[in-house]
Amino acid sequence: MITVDIPGSEKLELENLVLDYNGTIAADGELIACIEERLLRLAKELTIYVVTADTHGSAQKKLMHLPCTVELLSPGAQDEQKRDVIRKLGAKTTASIGNGRNDALMLRESVLGIGVCQLEGASTMAINAADVITMDINDALDLMLHPLRLIATLRN
């Protein structure tokens, strides 16, 4: 569990991390550099889930050696499917990271939604739904690894 006491807000008590795959932890179906090391470190504190439409058909293979659960989405209403994963896990203990339009509901539903803007860009819907925006997935994961950084951004 990762706990962060945000001044002027509720204490974050995170148990789960939900990640989008393409555009978030992968580009063109390939994991972004340094993701593996960070996920291994985070898995000591959080249960990690990757939710994906698997555009390139490579997510399960690329993630099989990492401590995470891969949830493949069916076609249609993928934004709702991602939101439902957050609800199933418990929104009050779940953080999420994403960049796409189909991530907006997930980011909004999570107690902590982090938007990233990388090679694929970021949907304005995702950006508007997020609590925090980073320019890089490694920076987003580092917020989780160094949670005191969240205080400066989220305090009232």
C-alpha positions in Angstrom: 0.0 0.0 0.0 1.1 3.6 -0.7 -0.2 6.2 1.7 0.0 9.9 1.1 -1.6 12.6 3.3 -2.5 15.4 0.9 -3.0 18.7 2.9 -6.6 20.0 2.4 -7.7 16.7 0.9 -8.4 13.1 1.8 -5.5 10.8 2.6 -4.6 8.6 -0.4 -4.4 4.9 0.6 -3.5 3.2 -2.7 -3.7 -0.6 -3.1 -4.1 -0.9 -6.9 -2.6 0.7 -10.0 -4.4 0.4 -13.3 -2.5 1.2 -16.5 -3.5 1.6 -20.1 -1.2 -0.2 -22.5 -0.7 1.5 -25.9 0.1 5.2 -25.6 0.7 4.9 -21.9 3.3 2.1 -21.1 3.9 1.1 -24.7 4.4 2.8 -28.0 3.6 0.9 -31.2 3.1 -2.2 -29.1 6.6 -2.1 -27.5 7.1 -1.3 -23.8 8.7 2.1 -23.2 12.2 2.1 -21.8 12.6 1.8 -18.0 9.0 0.7 -17.5 9.9 -2.8 -16.4 12.2 -1.7 -13.6 9.6 0.7 -12.2 6.7 -1.8 -12.4 8.9 -4.4 -10.5 9.5 -1.8 -7.8 5.8 -0.7 -7.6 4.6 -4.3 -7.5 6.1 -4.5 -4.0 3.5 -1.9 -2.8 0.6 -2.1 -5.3 -1.4 -4.7 -7.3 -0.9 -3.8 -10.9 -3.4 -4.2 -13.7 -3.0 -3.4 -17.4 -6.2 -2.8 -19.3 -6.0 -2.8 -23.0 -7.7 -3.2 -26.3 -4.4 -4.7 -27.4 -4.2 -2.8 -30.7 -1.0 -4.5 -31.7 -1.8 -7.9 -30.3 1.4 -8.0 -28.2 0.4 -6.9 -24.7 0.2 -10.3 -23.0 3.5 -11.4 -24.5 5.3 -8.2 -23.6 4.0 -8.3 -20.0 4.1 -12.0 -19.2 7.4 -11.7 -17.2 6.1 -8.8 -15.1 4.0 -8.9 -11.9 0.7 -7.6 -13.4 -2.7 -8.8 -14.5 -3.6 -8.1 -18.1 -7.2 -7.4 -18.8 -8.1 -7.6 -22.5 -11.1 -5.4 -23.4 -13.8 -6.5 -25.9 -14.7 -4.2 -28.8 -17.2 -1.4 -28.0 -17.6 0.8 -24.9 -14.0 0.3 -23.8 -14.2 3.5 -21.7 -17.0 1.9 -19.7 -15.1 -1.4 -19.4 -12.1 0.4 -18.0 -14.2 2.4 -15.6 -15.8 -0.9 -14.5 -12.4 -2.3 -13.7 -11.8 0.6 -11.3 -15.2 0.1 -9.7 -14.6 -3.6 -9.3 -11.2 -3.0 -7.6 -12.5 -0.1 -5.5 -12.1 3.4 -6.7 -11.0 4.8 -3.3 -7.9 2.6 -3.3 -7.1 2.6 -7.0 -4.9 4.9 -9.1 -4.9 4.9 -12.8 -2.7 6.1 -15.6 -3.8 6.7 -19.2 -3.8 9.0 -22.2 -6.7 8.1 -24.5 -10.3 9.1 -24.8 -11.2 5.6 -23.7 -9.2 6.3 -20.5 -11.2 9.4 -19.4 -13.8 7.5 -17.3 -11.1 5.4 -15.7 -9.1 8.4 -14.8 -12.1 10.3 -13.4 -13.4 7.2 -11.4 -10.0 6.5 -9.7 -9.1 8.2 -6.5 -5.9 9.3 -8.3 -6.0 9.7 -12.1 -2.7 10.5 -13.9 -2.8 11.5 -17.5 0.3 11.2 -19.7 1.1 12.9 -23.0 3.7 11.0 -25.1 4.2 9.8 -28.7 0.6 9.2 -29.3 -0.4 12.5 -27.7 -3.3 12.7 -25.2 -7.0 13.1 -25.6 -8.4 16.3 -24.1 -11.0 14.2 -22.5 -8.3 12.2 -20.6 -6.4 15.3 -19.7 -9.6 17.0 -18.3 -10.5 13.8 -16.3 -7.0 13.4 -14.7 -5.9 14.8 -11.3 -2.3 15.1 -12.5 -0.7 15.3 -15.9 2.9 14.2 -16.6 4.8 14.4 -19.9 6.2 10.9 -19.6 5.1 7.5 -18.2 8.3 7.2 -16.2 7.5 10.5 -14.5 4.0 9.3 -13.7 5.3 6.0 -12.2 7.9 8.0 -10.3 5.1 9.9 -8.6 3.9 6.6 -7.3 7.5 5.5 -6.3 8.1 8.9 -4.6 4.6 9.8 -3.4 5.6 12.9 -1.5 5.9 14.5 -5.0 2.1 14.3 -5.2 1.7 16.7 -2.2 3.1 19.7 -4.1 0.8 19.1 -7.0 -2.4 18.1 -5.2 -2.5 20.1 -2.0 -5.2 22.8 -1.6 
